[in-house]
Amino acid sequence: MNLNEYIDHTLLAPEATKTDVDRVITEAIDNKFVSVMINPYWVSYVHEKVNGTNVKTATVIGFPLGANTTAIKVAEAKDAIANGADEIDMVMNIGEFKGQNYDAVEDDIKAVVKAGHDKNKIVKVIIENALLTPEETAKASEIVADAKADFVKTSTGFSTSGAKVEDVKIMKKAVGDRIAVKAAGGIHTADDAKAMIDAGATRLGTSASMKIIGK
């Protein structure tokens, strides 16, 4: 198992400097990670630096709370894509989901999915499993699949906990082969990574990428 082929090499810390961004770019290129995942401000810079390699530029939308208006999420997504983003990871409207306003949640996702798919970009949706019950995790995953996103993703990494194996299993069971599952948050070791993959994840978001691959 080549774990590097699963990893979005992630740097979302608010205090990240250009030097930090340069480091993750170099690490991603040298180790053939899937993408560099950074905040929207850095998208154009990362895109320029990874151009000509197989490393993708990925960013977050409505991050980390998911409470932006749909119009702002769509504008963020379009701006990121214009700046060179290949993949966008949006946060669903968690409050509306918890309030069981499922139509609003799905419409919000659909709007960002359309912005991404209109430009042939990958869209992942973060459901923030730390804030959901197992039943809600399954329901949220189904909504993401119904909205035709490409991935349902566990976590922002900024809530009370990150990815859990049991959540990944629930998500995979809920979506089947309709869409893929991404695990993120709290993945620190190769064993953690393998457990997530065994549970059904085909992408991993982590800032501990180098440790995971033993470097």
CORFEN-V923863 format. One record per helix or strand. SS is the DSSP state (a for helix, b for strand). FROM is the first residue (numbers start at 1). LEN is the number of residues. If there is no record, write none. Layout:
((SS;FROM;LEN) (SS;FROM;LEN))
This chain:
((a;3;4) (b;7;5) (a;18;14) (b;35;4) (a;40;11) (b;56;6) (a;70;13) (b;87;5) (a;94;5) (a;102;16) (b;122;5) (a;129;3) (a;134;13) (b;151;3) (a;165;11) (b;180;5) (a;190;10) (b;203;4) (a;209;4))
